[in-house]
């Protein structure tokens, strides 16, 4: 059993919160020169999800940090290859299983070798795979790729969302194994290609052992979080707690204690060198944002309980289909369940942390409306009449 070193630094809960905000890009001036690609490299993973209300979550992540960056610019930043010296152009990112399905910086391809090996070594999914289908898919990609599942012969056998065709099962299995890679999406469809063709040659290797891969991912998680418990760090790229234990002493992270946290914590040493200060971002947050995607951490740092209710039956929802927490002044000050009706952003349900939160929530709504090309904001349900009056008055002022 690994003996953990004694913590060298004691942090207050407020210091830990500010360190986390800065590490996630919400405190201090953002690096606008690096843009969306800089956000991706800084976070190490941007989660994908099918839900689109204001926009898809992978678009909301850079918006929350950089402001109203064009949505086309966001997509190009993720998926458009980058010319580095002589051709061919180099992909900037790839899609793989990290915290969930995530966009990841292409330079991290070697460090997911441990996961590709694990997938190859475990029993296959329950999906049937007709004999020869896997080999046929790889052959077709080699001669015709890059291709979508539809190009390969169909993604589904029926209209049911879960009923994948044999071709789709085969190409997804090849993706998990690392023989195939996704470095682009077209209209939300994955575009598959052979890894040997799409991944830069200098990165196309699986010779890093599990410990080296895990040390890198644990270090990246610690840097992206600023400070976190073992569970926080394990959750970031969804590795096992015992895997964190095995490598964290050699990861470069340092042990700390945080007032009010019941578990030991680890921090990025660079995050401890300066006092986090600067401008706080006011914005709506995707429920899949890495600042808040882990519920227990969100409750511990912000005292804010949040659940995604998109898959909860409508009569049982408390906050709405896609309630988005509102960040302002380094705090979570409310939540909004948004929708779009033509050029109007509709706040279908709003919950505020009191009347004092109304100006920040109004600011977040108006900025989000402008980003998605809406010219008006309409508020529907608010908890109290006083909060409704304060929010609508502030919206009227901002939209005047």
C-alpha positions as a Markdown table, in Angstrom:
| # | Residue | x | y | z |
|---|---|---|---|---|
| 1 | Unk | 0.0 | 0.0 | 0.0 |
| 2 | Unk | 1.3 | 3.4 | -1.0 |
| 3 | Unk | 2.2 | 5.7 | 2.0 |
| 4 | Unk | 0.9 | 9.2 | 1.2 |
| 5 | Unk | 3.1 | 12.1 | 2.2 |
| 6 | Unk | 1.8 | 14.6 | 4.8 |
| 7 | Unk | 0.0 | 17.7 | 3.5 |
| 8 | Unk | 2.3 | 20.7 | 3.2 |
| 9 | Unk | -0.4 | 23.3 | 2.6 |
| 10 | Unk | -3.6 | 24.1 | 4.3 |
| 11 | Unk | -6.3 | 25.9 | 2.3 |
| 12 | Unk | -9.5 | 27.5 | 3.4 |
| 13 | Unk | -12.7 | 26.5 | 1.6 |
| 14 | Unk | -12.7 | 29.9 | -0.1 |
| 15 | Unk | -9.1 | 29.6 | -1.3 |
| 16 | Unk | -9.9 | 26.1 | -2.8 |
| 17 | Unk | -13.0 | 27.5 | -4.6 |
| 18 | Unk | -11.0 | 30.3 | -6.1 |
| 19 | Unk | -8.2 | 28.0 | -7.2 |
| 20 | Unk | -10.8 | 25.7 | -8.8 |
| 21 | Unk | -12.3 | 28.7 | -10.7 |
| 22 | Unk | -9.0 | 29.9 | -12.0 |
| 23 | Unk | -7.9 | 26.4 | -13.0 |
| 24 | Unk | -11.2 | 26.0 | -15.0 |
| 25 | Unk | -10.8 | 29.4 | -16.7 |
| 26 | Unk | -13.4 | 31.4 | -14.9 |
| 27 | Unk | -11.3 | 33.7 | -12.8 |
| 28 | Unk | -8.8 | 36.1 | -14.4 |
| 29 | Unk | -8.6 | 37.2 | -18.0 |
| 30 | Unk | -9.0 | 34.3 | -20.4 |
| 31 | Unk | -6.3 | 33.6 | -23.0 |
| 32 | Unk | -8.2 | 34.9 | -26.1 |
| 33 | Unk | -5.2 | 34.4 | -28.4 |
| 34 | Unk | -5.3 | 30.7 | -27.8 |
| 35 | Unk | -9.1 | 30.7 | -28.3 |
| 36 | Unk | -11.2 | 27.6 | -28.3 |
| 37 | Unk | -8.2 | 25.3 | -28.9 |
| 38 | Unk | -6.5 | 26.9 | -25.9 |
| 39 | Unk | -9.6 | 26.1 | -23.8 |
| 40 | Unk | -9.5 | 22.5 | -24.9 |
| 41 | Unk | -5.8 | 22.1 | -24.1 |
| 42 | Unk | -6.3 | 23.9 | -20.7 |
| 43 | Unk | -9.2 | 21.7 | -19.7 |
| 44 | Unk | -7.9 | 18.5 | -21.2 |
| 45 | Unk | -11.4 | 17.2 | -22.1 |
| 46 | Unk | -14.6 | 18.7 | -23.3 |
| 47 | Unk | -17.6 | 16.5 | -22.9 |
| 48 | Unk | -20.0 | 15.8 | -25.8 |
| 49 | Unk | -23.7 | 15.3 | -25.5 |
| 50 | Unk | -26.6 | 15.0 | -27.9 |
| 51 | Unk | -28.9 | 17.6 | -26.1 |
| 52 | Unk | -29.1 | 20.9 | -27.8 |
| 53 | Unk | -31.1 | 23.7 | -26.3 |
| 54 | Unk | -29.2 | 27.0 | -26.7 |
| 55 | Unk | -26.4 | 25.0 | -28.3 |
| 56 | Unk | -24.6 | 21.7 | -27.8 |
| 57 | Unk | -22.6 | 21.3 | -24.7 |
| 58 | Unk | -19.2 | 21.3 | -26.4 |
| 59 | Unk | -20.1 | 24.7 | -27.8 |
| 60 | Unk | -21.2 | 26.0 | -24.4 |
| 61 | Unk | -17.9 | 25.1 | -22.8 |
| 62 | Unk | -15.7 | 27.7 | -24.7 |
| 63 | Unk | -18.6 | 30.2 | -24.7 |
| 64 | Unk | -18.8 | 30.1 | -20.9 |
| 65 | Unk | -15.1 | 31.0 | -20.7 |
| 66 | Unk | -14.5 | 33.3 | -23.7 |
| 67 | Unk | -17.9 | 34.9 | -24.3 |
| 68 | Unk | -19.6 | 35.1 | -27.7 |
| 69 | Unk | -17.2 | 33.3 | -29.9 |
| 70 | Unk | -18.9 | 32.3 | -33.1 |
| 71 | Unk | -20.3 | 28.8 | -33.2 |
| 72 | Unk | -18.8 | 28.1 | -36.5 |
| 73 | Unk | -15.4 | 29.1 | -35.1 |
| 74 | Unk | -16.0 | 26.6 | -32.2 |
| 75 | Unk | -16.6 | 23.7 | -34.6 |
| 76 | Unk | -13.7 | 24.6 | -36.8 |
| 77 | Unk | -11.4 | 24.9 | -33.8 |
| 78 | Unk | -12.2 | 21.3 | -32.7 |
| 79 | Unk | -12.4 | 19.6 | -36.1 |
| 80 | Unk | -10.5 | 21.6 | -38.7 |
| 81 | Unk | -7.0 | 20.1 | -39.2 |
| 82 | Unk | -4.0 | 22.4 | -38.5 |
| 83 | Unk | -1.2 | 22.9 | -41.0 |
| 84 | Unk | 2.1 | 22.5 | -39.2 |
| 85 | Unk | 5.0 | 22.9 | -41.6 |
| 86 | Unk | 4.7 | 20.6 | -44.6 |
| 87 | Unk | 1.4 | 18.9 | -45.4 |
| 88 | Unk | -0.6 | 16.8 | -44.5 |
| 89 | Unk | -2.5 | 19.0 | -42.1 |
| 90 | Unk | -2.6 | 17.8 | -38.5 |
| 91 | Unk | -5.8 | 17.2 | -36.6 |
| 92 | Unk | -6.0 | 19.2 | -33.4 |
| 93 | Unk | -8.3 | 16.9 | -31.5 |
| 94 | Unk | -9.9 | 13.4 | -31.4 |
| 95 | Unk | -12.9 | 12.0 | -29.8 |
| 96 | Unk | -12.7 | 9.2 | -27.2 |
| 97 | Unk | -13.9 | 7.9 | -23.9 |
| 98 | Unk | -12.6 | 10.0 | -21.0 |
| 99 | Unk | -15.0 | 11.5 | -18.5 |
| 100 | Unk | -17.6 | 10.4 | -21.0 |
| 101 | Unk | -17.5 | 10.8 | -24.8 |
| 102 | Unk | -15.1 | 13.8 | -24.9 |
| 103 | Unk | -13.1 | 15.9 | -27.4 |
| 104 | Unk | -9.5 | 15.5 | -26.4 |
| 105 | Unk | -6.3 | 17.2 | -27.5 |
| 106 | Unk | -4.6 | 15.0 | -30.2 |
| 107 | Unk | -1.3 | 15.1 | -28.2 |
| 108 | Unk | -3.0 | 13.0 | -25.5 |
| 109 | Unk | -3.6 | 10.1 | -27.9 |
| 110 | Unk | -0.6 | 8.0 | -26.5 |
| 111 | Unk | -1.9 | 8.4 | -22.9 |
| 112 | Unk | -5.2 | 6.6 | -23.6 |
| 113 | Unk | -3.3 | 3.5 | -24.6 |
| 114 | Unk | -4.1 | 2.0 | -21.2 |
| 115 | Unk | -7.8 | 2.3 | -22.0 |
| 116 | Unk | -7.5 | 1.0 | -25.5 |
| 117 | Unk | -5.7 | -2.1 | -24.1 |
| 118 | Unk | -8.4 | -2.5 | -21.4 |
| 119 | Unk | -11.1 | -2.5 | -24.1 |
| 120 | Unk | -9.3 | -5.0 | -26.2 |
| 121 | Unk | -8.9 | -7.3 | -23.2 |
| 122 | Unk | -12.4 | -7.3 | -21.9 |
| 123 | Unk | -15.5 | -9.3 | -23.2 |
| 124 | Unk | -17.3 | -7.8 | -26.1 |
| 125 | Unk | -20.5 | -5.8 | -25.7 |
| 126 | Unk | -23.9 | -7.5 | -25.9 |
| 127 | Unk | -24.4 | -6.1 | -29.4 |
| 128 | Unk | -24.2 | -8.9 | -32.0 |
| 129 | Unk | -21.3 | -8.6 | -34.5 |
| 130 | Unk | -21.8 | -10.7 | -37.7 |
| 131 | Unk | -18.7 | -12.7 | -38.7 |
| 132 | Unk | -16.4 | -10.7 | -40.9 |
| 133 | Unk | -18.1 | -7.4 | -40.3 |
| 134 | Unk | -15.2 | -5.9 | -38.3 |
| 135 | Unk | -12.7 | -6.8 | -41.0 |
| 136 | Unk | -15.0 | -5.5 | -43.8 |
| 137 | Unk | -15.4 | -2.1 | -42.0 |
| 138 | Unk | -11.6 | -1.7 | -41.6 |
| 139 | Unk | -11.1 | -2.6 | -45.2 |
| 140 | Unk | -13.7 | -0.1 | -46.4 |
| 141 | Unk | -12.2 | 2.7 | -44.3 |
| 142 | Unk | -8.8 | 1.8 | -45.7 |
| 143 | Unk | -10.0 | 2.1 | -49.3 |
| 144 | Unk | -12.7 | 4.8 | -49.0 |
| 145 | Unk | -12.3 | 6.6 | -45.7 |
| 146 | Unk | -12.9 | 8.8 | -43.9 |
| 147 | Unk | -16.6 | 7.8 | -43.6 |
| 148 | Unk | -19.6 | 8.1 | -41.3 |
| 149 | Unk | -21.5 | 5.1 | -40.1 |
| 150 | Unk | -24.1 | 5.8 | -42.8 |
| 151 | Unk | -21.4 | 5.9 | -45.4 |
| 152 | Unk | -20.2 | 2.5 | -44.2 |
| 153 | Unk | -23.7 | 0.9 | -44.6 |
| 154 | Unk | -26.0 | 2.2 | -41.9 |
| 155 | Unk | -26.0 | 3.1 | -38.2 |
| 156 | Unk | -29.2 | 1.4 | -37.2 |
| 157 | Unk | -31.2 | -1.7 | -38.1 |
| 158 | Unk | -34.5 | -0.2 | -37.1 |
| 159 | Unk | -35.7 | 3.3 | -36.0 |
| 160 | Unk | -34.9 | 2.5 | -32.4 |
| 161 | Unk | -32.0 | 4.6 | -31.1 |
| 162 | Unk | -30.3 | 1.6 | -29.5 |
| 163 | Unk | -30.6 | -0.8 | -32.3 |
| 164 | Unk | -27.2 | -0.5 | -34.0 |
| 165 | Unk | -26.4 | -2.2 | -37.2 |
| 166 | Unk | -23.6 | -4.7 | -37.4 |
| 167 | Unk | -21.5 | -2.1 | -39.2 |
| 168 | Unk | -22.1 | 0.5 | -36.5 |
| 169 | Unk | -21.1 | -2.1 | -33.8 |
| 170 | Unk | -18.0 | -3.0 | -35.7 |
| 171 | Unk | -16.8 | 0.6 | -36.3 |
| 172 | Unk | -17.5 | 1.6 | -32.6 |
| 173 | Unk | -15.5 | -1.4 | -31.4 |
| 174 | Unk | -12.7 | -0.4 | -33.7 |
| 175 | Unk | -12.9 | 3.1 | -32.3 |
| 176 | Unk | -12.6 | 1.7 | -28.7 |
| 177 | Unk | -9.7 | -0.5 | -29.7 |
| 178 | Unk | -7.8 | 2.4 | -31.3 |
| 179 | Unk | -7.7 | 0.9 | -34.8 |
| 180 | Unk | -10.1 | 3.6 | -35.9 |
| 181 | Unk | -10.3 | 7.2 | -34.7 |
| 182 | Unk | -12.8 | 10.0 | -34.9 |
| 183 | Unk | -11.2 | 13.4 | -35.6 |
| 184 | Unk | -14.3 | 15.1 | -37.0 |
| 185 | Unk | -18.1 | 15.3 | -36.7 |
| 186 | Unk | -20.4 | 16.3 | -39.6 |
| 187 | Unk | -23.8 | 17.4 | -38.5 |
| 188 | Unk | -23.3 | 15.4 | -35.3 |
| 189 | Unk | -22.3 | 12.2 | -37.1 |
| 190 | Unk | -18.9 | 10.8 | -36.2 |
| 191 | Unk | -16.5 | 10.6 | -39.1 |
| 192 | Unk | -14.3 | 7.6 | -38.8 |
| 193 | Unk | -10.8 | 7.0 | -40.3 |
| 194 | Unk | -8.0 | 4.6 | -39.7 |
| 195 | Unk | -5.8 | 5.8 | -36.8 |
| 196 | Unk | -2.7 | 5.0 | -38.7 |
| 197 | Unk | -3.8 | 7.6 | -41.3 |
| 198 | Unk | -5.4 | 10.3 | -39.1 |
| 199 | Unk | -3.1 | 10.4 | -36.0 |
| 200 | Unk | 0.3 | 12.0 | -36.5 |
| 201 | Unk | 3.0 | 9.5 | -36.8 |
| 202 | Unk | 4.9 | 10.8 | -33.8 |
| 203 | Unk | 1.9 | 10.1 | -31.6 |
| 204 | Unk | 0.7 | 6.9 | -33.1 |
| 205 | Unk | 2.1 | 4.4 | -30.6 |
| 206 | Unk | 0.7 | 2.4 | -27.7 |
| 207 | Unk | 4.1 | 1.7 | -26.0 |
| 208 | Unk | 3.5 | 3.7 | -22.9 |
| 209 | Unk | 2.7 | 1.4 | -20.0 |
| 210 | Unk | -0.4 | 1.8 | -17.9 |
| 211 | Unk | 1.4 | 3.6 | -15.0 |
| 212 | Unk | 2.9 | 6.2 | -17.4 |
| 213 | Unk | -0.5 | 6.8 | -19.0 |
| 214 | Unk | -2.2 | 7.1 | -15.6 |
| 215 | Unk | 0.5 | 9.5 | -14.2 |
| 216 | Unk | -0.1 | 11.8 | -17.1 |
| 217 | Unk | -3.9 | 11.7 | -16.8 |
| 218 | Unk | -3.9 | 12.2 | -13.0 |
| 219 | Unk | -1.5 | 15.1 | -13.5 |
| 220 | Unk | -3.7 | 16.6 | -16.2 |
| 221 | Unk | -6.8 | 16.2 | -14.0 |
| 222 | Unk | -5.1 | 17.9 | -11.1 |
| 223 | Unk | -4.0 | 20.8 | -13.2 |
| 224 | Unk | -7.5 | 21.2 | -14.7 |
| 225 | Unk | -9.2 | 21.0 | -11.3 |
| 226 | Unk | -6.6 | 23.1 | -9.4 |
| 227 | Unk | -7.3 | 21.2 | -6.2 |
| 228 | Unk | -9.3 | 18.0 | -5.7 |
| 229 | Unk | -9.8 | 14.9 | -3.7 |
| 230 | Unk | -8.8 | 11.5 | -4.9 |
| 231 | Unk | -12.4 | 11.0 | -6.1 |
| 232 | Unk | -12.4 | 14.3 | -8.0 |
| 233 | Unk | -9.2 | 13.4 | -9.7 |
| 234 | Unk | -10.3 | 9.9 | -10.6 |
| 235 | Unk | -13.6 | 11.2 | -12.0 |
| 236 | Unk | -12.1 | 13.7 | -14.4 |
| 237 | Unk | -10.9 | 11.1 | -16.9 |
| 238 | Unk | -12.9 | 8.2 | -15.2 |
| 239 | Unk | -10.1 | 6.2 | -13.9 |
| 240 | Unk | -10.3 | 4.0 | -10.9 |
| 241 | Unk | -9.5 | 5.3 | -7.4 |
| 242 | Unk | -6.9 | 2.6 | -6.9 |
| 243 | Unk | -5.2 | 3.6 | -10.1 |
| 244 | Unk | -5.0 | 7.2 | -8.8 |
| 245 | Unk | -3.5 | 5.8 | -5.5 |
| 246 | Unk | -0.9 | 3.9 | -7.5 |
| 247 | Unk | 0.6 | 6.9 | -9.3 |
| 248 | Unk | -0.4 | 10.1 | -7.5 |
| 249 | Unk | 2.8 | 10.3 | -5.4 |
| 250 | Unk | 4.8 | 10.5 | -8.7 |
| 251 | Unk | 2.3 | 12.7 | -10.6 |
| 252 | Unk | 3.7 | 16.0 | -9.6 |
| 253 | Unk | 0.6 | 17.0 | -7.6 |
| 254 | Unk | 1.1 | 17.9 | -4.0 |
| 255 | Unk | -1.0 | 17.0 | -1.0 |
| 256 | Unk | -3.0 | 19.7 | 0.7 |
| 257 | Unk | -5.8 | 19.9 | 3.3 |
| 258 | Unk | -8.9 | 22.0 | 2.7 |
| 259 | Unk | -11.0 | 23.3 | 5.5 |
| 260 | Unk | -14.4 | 21.5 | 5.6 |
| 261 | Unk | -13.4 | 18.8 | 3.2 |
| 262 | Unk | -13.6 | 15.4 | 4.9 |
| 263 | Unk | -11.1 | 13.7 | 2.5 |
| 264 | Unk | -7.4 | 14.4 | 1.7 |
| 265 | Unk | -6.8 | 16.6 | -1.3 |
| 266 | Unk | -4.1 | 17.2 | -3.9 |
| 267 | Unk | -3.3 | 20.3 | -5.8 |
| 268 | Unk | -1.4 | 21.5 | -8.8 |
| 269 | Unk | 1.7 | 23.2 | -7.3 |
| 270 | Unk | 1.5 | 26.0 | -9.9 |
| 271 | Unk | -2.0 | 26.8 | -8.6 |
| 272 | Unk | -0.6 | 27.4 | -5.1 |
| 273 | Unk | 2.1 | 29.8 | -6.2 |
| 274 | Unk | 0.0 | 32.9 | -6.6 |
| 275 | Unk | -3.2 | 34.2 | -5.1 |
| 276 | Unk | -6.0 | 33.7 | -7.6 |
| 277 | Unk | -7.5 | 37.0 | -8.5 |
| 278 | Unk | -9.0 | 38.9 | -11.4 |
| 279 | Unk | -12.3 | 39.3 | -13.2 |
| 280 | Unk | -15.0 | 36.7 | -12.4 |
| 281 | Unk | -17.0 | 35.4 | -15.4 |
| 282 | Unk | -20.8 | 35.8 | -15.3 |
| 283 | Unk | -22.4 | 33.1 | -17.5 |
| 284 | Unk | -24.8 | 30.2 | -17.9 |
| 285 | Unk | -23.1 | 26.8 | -17.5 |
| 286 | Unk | -23.8 | 23.6 | -19.3 |
| 287 | Unk | -24.6 | 20.8 | -16.8 |
| 288 | Unk | -21.8 | 19.0 | -18.6 |
| 289 | Unk | -19.2 | 21.7 | -17.9 |
| 290 | Unk | -16.2 | 20.3 | -16.1 |
| 291 | Unk | -16.5 | 22.9 | -13.4 |
| 292 | Unk | -19.7 | 21.2 | -12.2 |
| 293 | Unk | -20.0 | 17.8 | -13.9 |
| 294 | Unk | -19.2 | 16.0 | -10.7 |
| 295 | Unk | -22.1 | 16.5 | -8.3 |
| 296 | Unk | -20.4 | 15.8 | -5.0 |
| 297 | Unk | -17.6 | 18.2 | -5.8 |
| 298 | Unk | -20.0 | 20.9 | -6.9 |
| 299 | Unk | -21.9 | 20.6 | -3.6 |
| 300 | Unk | -18.6 | 20.6 | -1.6 |
| 301 | Unk | -17.1 | 23.7 | -3.4 |
| 302 | Unk | -20.2 | 25.8 | -4.1 |
| 303 | Unk | -22.8 | 24.5 | -1.7 |
| 304 | Unk | -25.0 | 24.0 | -4.7 |
| 305 | Unk | -27.0 | 20.8 | -5.5 |
| 306 | Unk | -27.6 | 20.3 | -9.2 |
| 307 | Unk | -29.1 | 17.4 | -11.2 |
| 308 | Unk | -29.7 | 17.1 | -14.9 |
| 309 | Unk | -33.4 | 16.4 | -15.3 |
| 310 | Unk | -33.6 | 15.9 | -19.1 |
| 311 | Unk | -34.1 | 12.2 | -18.6 |
| 312 | Unk | -36.5 | 12.6 | -15.7 |
| 313 | Unk | -40.3 | 12.3 | -16.5 |
| 314 | Unk | -41.6 | 15.8 | -17.0 |
| 315 | Unk | -44.1 | 15.8 | -14.0 |
| 316 | Unk | -41.2 | 14.9 | -11.7 |
| 317 | Unk | -38.8 | 17.7 | -12.8 |
| 318 | Unk | -38.0 | 20.3 | -10.2 |
| 319 | Unk | -35.8 | 22.7 | -12.2 |
| 320 | Unk | -36.6 | 21.9 | -15.8 |
| 321 | Unk | -35.4 | 19.9 | -18.8 |
| 322 | Unk | -31.9 | 21.5 | -19.2 |
| 323 | Unk | -31.5 | 23.7 | -16.2 |
| 324 | Unk | -28.2 | 25.7 | -16.5 |
| 325 | Unk | -26.5 | 27.0 | -13.3 |
| 326 | Unk | -25.6 | 30.6 | -13.4 |
| 327 | Unk | -22.1 | 31.5 | -12.3 |
| 328 | Unk | -21.4 | 35.1 | -11.1 |
| 329 | Unk | -18.8 | 36.5 | -8.7 |
| 330 | Unk | -17.3 | 33.0 | -8.3 |
| 331 | Unk | -20.6 | 31.6 | -6.9 |
| 332 | Unk | -23.5 | 29.7 | -8.3 |
| 333 | Unk | -26.3 | 32.1 | -7.8 |
| 334 | Unk | -29.3 | 30.4 | -9.5 |
| 335 | Unk | -30.3 | 28.3 | -12.5 |
| 336 | Unk | -32.3 | 28.8 | -15.7 |
| 337 | Unk | -34.1 | 26.3 | -17.9 |
| 338 | Unk | -33.8 | 27.9 | -21.3 |
| 339 | Unk | -35.5 | 27.4 | -24.6 |
| 340 | Unk | -35.6 | 29.3 | -28.0 |
| 341 | Unk | -38.7 | 30.5 | -29.8 |
| 342 | Unk | -37.7 | 32.2 | -33.0 |
| 343 | Unk | -35.6 | 35.2 | -32.0 |
| 344 | Unk | -36.6 | 35.0 | -28.3 |
| 345 | Unk | -34.7 | 33.3 | -25.6 |
| 346 | Unk | -37.2 | 31.9 | -23.1 |
| 347 | Unk | -36.3 | 31.4 | -19.5 |
| 348 | Unk | -39.0 | 28.7 | -18.9 |
| 349 | Unk | -38.1 | 28.3 | -15.2 |
| 350 | Unk | -35.8 | 30.5 | -13.1 |
| 351 | Unk | -34.6 | 29.9 | -9.6 |
| 352 | Unk | -32.5 | 32.7 | -7.9 |
| 353 | Unk | -30.4 | 32.8 | -4.8 |
| 354 | Unk | -32.6 | 35.7 | -3.7 |
| 355 | Unk | -33.4 | 39.1 | -5.3 |
| 356 | Unk | -29.7 | 40.1 | -5.1 |
| 357 | Unk | -28.9 | 37.5 | -7.8 |
| 358 | Unk | -31.3 | 39.1 | -10.4 |
| 359 | Unk | -28.8 | 41.5 | -12.1 |
| 360 | Unk | -26.2 | 38.7 | -12.7 |
| 361 | Unk | -28.9 | 36.3 | -14.0 |
| 362 | Unk | -30.2 | 39.0 | -16.3 |
| 363 | Unk | -26.7 | 39.7 | -17.6 |
| 364 | Unk | -26.1 | 36.0 | -18.2 |
| 365 | Unk | -29.4 | 35.7 | -20.1 |
| 366 | Unk | -28.9 | 38.7 | -22.3 |
| 367 | Unk | -25.4 | 37.7 | -23.2 |
| 368 | Unk | -26.5 | 34.1 | -24.1 |
| 369 | Unk | -29.4 | 35.5 | -26.1 |
| 370 | Unk | -27.0 | 37.6 | -28.2 |
| 371 | Unk | -24.7 | 34.6 | -28.7 |
| 372 | Unk | -27.5 | 32.5 | -30.2 |
| 373 | Unk | -28.9 | 35.4 | -32.3 |
| 374 | Unk | -31.9 | 36.1 | -30.2 |
| 375 | Unk | -33.0 | 39.7 | -29.8 |
| 376 | Unk | -35.4 | 39.3 | -26.8 |
| 377 | Unk | -35.6 | 37.4 | -23.5 |
| 378 | Unk | -38.9 | 36.3 | -22.0 |
| 379 | Unk | -39.2 | 35.0 | -18.4 |
| 380 | Unk | -41.9 | 32.5 | -17.5 |
| 381 | Unk | -41.8 | 30.8 | -14.1 |
| 382 | Unk | -39.9 | 32.5 | -11.2 |
| 383 | Unk | -40.1 | 31.3 | -7.6 |
| 384 | Unk | -41.3 | 34.6 | -6.0 |
| 385 | Unk | -43.0 | 37.8 | -7.3 |
| 386 | Unk | -40.2 | 39.9 | -5.8 |
| 387 | Unk | -37.6 | 37.9 | -7.8 |
| 388 | Unk | -39.7 | 38.1 | -10.9 |
| 389 | Unk | -40.0 | 41.9 | -10.6 |
| 390 | Unk | -36.3 | 42.3 | -10.0 |
| 391 | Unk | -35.3 | 40.1 | -12.9 |
| 392 | Unk | -37.7 | 41.5 | -15.5 |
| 393 | Unk | -36.8 | 45.1 | -14.5 |
| 394 | Unk | -33.1 | 44.3 | -15.0 |
| 395 | Unk | -33.8 | 42.5 | -18.3 |
| 396 | Unk | -35.7 | 45.6 | -19.5 |
| 397 | Unk | -32.8 | 47.8 | -18.7 |
| 398 | Unk | -30.3 | 45.7 | -20.4 |
| 399 | Unk | -32.4 | 45.2 | -23.5 |
| 400 | Unk | -33.4 | 48.8 | -23.9 |
